Amino acid sequence: MPSFQTKLKITGLKPGNPPESVMAAAVEALETRHHVESNQLDIVGGVPQISLRFMVDARDYAGENDDARTSAAMMRDAVERVALTGSLYVLRRSRGRWSPI
């Protein structure tokens, strides 16, 4: 099963939502379609960024990438219910390196 990672910048919280609701929404959304291997919060250039690593069912290369992009977009939609977001990145692990798709 190929491994993917999605990274999403968080630019603010919507009123009434605690900070932990951001990661909870992201994980919950991705888990509806894939196994989430890990998640973390980093500060990149002073901006919070969540990163989630997940597995996609094996099939053709392009189809796997499409599934990962679709799932990342669904995750972003879920997070946008509780927070304001910025850039979204989707990366695929190949031969020990993460490459944008």
C-alpha positions as CSV (number, residue, x, y, z in Angstrom):
1,M,0.0,0.0,0.0
2,P,1.5,3.4,-1.0
3,S,2.1,6.0,1.7
4,F,1.0,9.6,1.3
5,Q,1.3,12.7,3.4
6,T,-0.9,15.8,3.4
7,K,0.2,19.1,4.9
8,L,-2.3,21.9,5.6
9,K,-1.5,25.4,6.9
10,I,-3.8,26.6,9.7
11,T,-4.2,30.4,9.7
12,G,-6.8,30.7,12.5
13,L,-9.6,29.1,14.5
14,K,-13.2,29.8,14.0
15,P,-15.0,31.1,17.1
16,G,-16.0,28.5,19.7
17,N,-13.5,25.8,18.5
18,P,-10.6,24.7,20.6
19,P,-7.2,24.2,19.0
20,E,-7.4,20.4,19.3
21,S,-10.6,20.3,17.2
22,V,-8.4,21.0,14.1
23,M,-6.5,17.8,14.3
24,A,-9.5,15.8,15.4
25,A,-11.5,17.0,12.3
26,A,-8.5,16.2,10.0
27,V,-8.0,12.7,11.4
28,E,-11.7,11.8,11.4
29,A,-12.1,12.9,7.8
30,L,-9.1,10.9,6.5
31,E,-10.0,7.8,8.5
32,T,-13.3,7.5,6.6
33,R,-11.3,6.4,3.6
34,H,-7.8,5.4,4.7
35,H,-5.6,4.2,7.5
36,V,-4.0,7.2,9.1
37,E,-0.4,6.2,10.2
38,S,0.5,9.4,12.0
39,N,-0.4,13.0,12.6
40,Q,1.5,16.0,13.9
41,L,1.4,19.8,14.4
42,D,4.4,21.9,13.3
43,I,5.1,25.6,13.2
44,V,6.5,26.5,9.8
45,G,7.6,30.1,9.4
46,G,5.5,31.1,12.4
47,V,2.4,29.4,10.9
48,P,0.8,26.2,12.3
49,Q,0.8,23.3,9.9
50,I,-0.8,19.9,10.4
51,S,0.7,16.9,8.7
52,L,-1.0,13.5,8.4
53,R,0.5,10.4,6.9
54,F,-1.9,7.8,5.4
55,M,-2.1,4.7,3.3
56,V,-4.0,4.3,0.0
57,D,-5.2,1.0,-1.3
58,A,-2.9,-0.2,-4.1
59,R,-4.0,0.0,-7.7
60,D,-2.7,2.0,-10.6
61,Y,-0.2,4.8,-9.9
62,A,-2.4,7.6,-11.2
63,G,-5.5,6.2,-9.4
64,E,-3.6,6.1,-6.1
65,N,-2.6,9.7,-6.6
66,D,-6.1,10.7,-7.4
67,D,-7.4,9.0,-4.3
68,A,-4.8,10.8,-2.1
69,R,-5.7,14.2,-3.6
70,T,-9.4,13.6,-3.2
71,S,-9.0,12.5,0.4
72,A,-6.7,15.5,1.2
73,A,-9.4,17.8,-0.2
74,M,-12.1,16.1,1.9
75,M,-9.8,16.5,5.0
76,R,-9.4,20.2,4.2
77,D,-13.2,20.7,3.9
78,A,-13.6,19.0,7.3
79,V,-11.0,21.2,8.9
80,E,-12.5,24.4,7.4
81,R,-15.6,23.8,9.5
82,V,-13.5,24.6,12.6
83,A,-10.5,26.7,11.3
84,L,-9.3,28.9,8.6
85,T,-6.8,27.2,6.3
86,G,-4.0,28.1,3.9
87,S,-1.9,26.0,1.5
88,L,-2.6,22.3,1.1
89,Y,0.2,19.9,0.0
90,V,-0.1,16.2,-0.9
91,L,3.1,14.1,-1.1
92,R,3.8,10.5,-2.0
93,R,6.6,8.4,-0.5
94,S,8.8,6.7,-3.1
95,R,12.1,5.1,-2.4
96,G,12.4,6.8,0.9
97,R,11.6,10.3,-0.3
98,W,8.5,12.5,-0.2
99,S,7.6,14.0,-3.6
100,P,4.7,16.3,-4.4
101,I,2.0,14.9,-6.5
